[in-house]
Amino acid sequence: MKELLNLRQMITPRLLTPIYWASTVYILVYGVIILSNYPSRLGFEKLVGALVFIVPALIVLRITCEIILILFNINDNLQKIADKN
């Protein structure tokens, strides 16, 4: 608890996984809303429109989460190096 209060222990890496999955579900639900709300004559157009939103959004979300985790891993490794010296 002392490390947490002194900001030596990070809580963001533990929170990032649930945030990632909640965001993934949100993106997929929003994609389904796109499919059902916007009228078009061809169902294929709506499917393409939803996929144009869903696929890049999921990729950007994943890359963002990975970059954040990489930064925390770098911090952990630097902390280990500092503790050795």
N, C-alpha and C positions, 0 to 999 in steps of 0.2 A: 504494500500500500504506500509505503514511503517513496518508493521509486516512481509510482504513478503520480503522486502529488508533486514530486520534484521534477516532473516531466522527463525522467530518465527512461521510462517505459512508454512505448507508443501504443495507443489503442486503435489508431486508424487502420493498421493492417488487419486487425480482428474484425473491424466493422466493414471493411471493404467487400468481403465476400457476400454478406447478406445484402449490401447495397447493390452489388453487381447483379445478383439474382433478382432482386426486386425491380431494378431498372430493366432487366431483360424481359420480365413478365410485362412491365408497363409498355415497352416498345412493341411486344407482340400483340397485346390487347389493343393498342392504338392502331396497329396495322389492320386488325380485324375491323375496327371502327371505320377505317378508311375504306375497306372493302364493302361495308354495309351502308354507309351514309351517302357516298357520292354517286349520283345517278350517271349511268352511261348506257349507251345502246348495246355495247358488247361487254360481256363479263370479263373477257380477256384483258381489256384495257384497265379495268379496276384491279385485276390481279397483278398486272405489270406495275401499276401505280403503287400498290401496296408493297410489292417486292422492292421497288426502287427506294422506298422509304425504309423498310425493315432491314434489308441486308447491309446497307452502309451504316445505319444507326447501330446495329449490333457490332459491326467491325470497329467503329469509332469508340463505342463503349468499352469493348475488350481491350483495345490498344491503350486507352486512357487508364483503365484499371491496372494494366500491366506496367505502364510507365510509373504510376504511383507506387506500386509494389517494388519496382526496381530501385526507386529512390530510397525507400525504407530499407531494402536489403543493403544498399551501399552504406547507409547510415549505420546499420548493424555491424557490417564488416569494419568500418572505420572505428567504431566503438571498441571492437575486439582488438584492433591494432593499438589503439590508445591505451587500453587496459594492460596490454603486454609490456608497454614501455613505462 
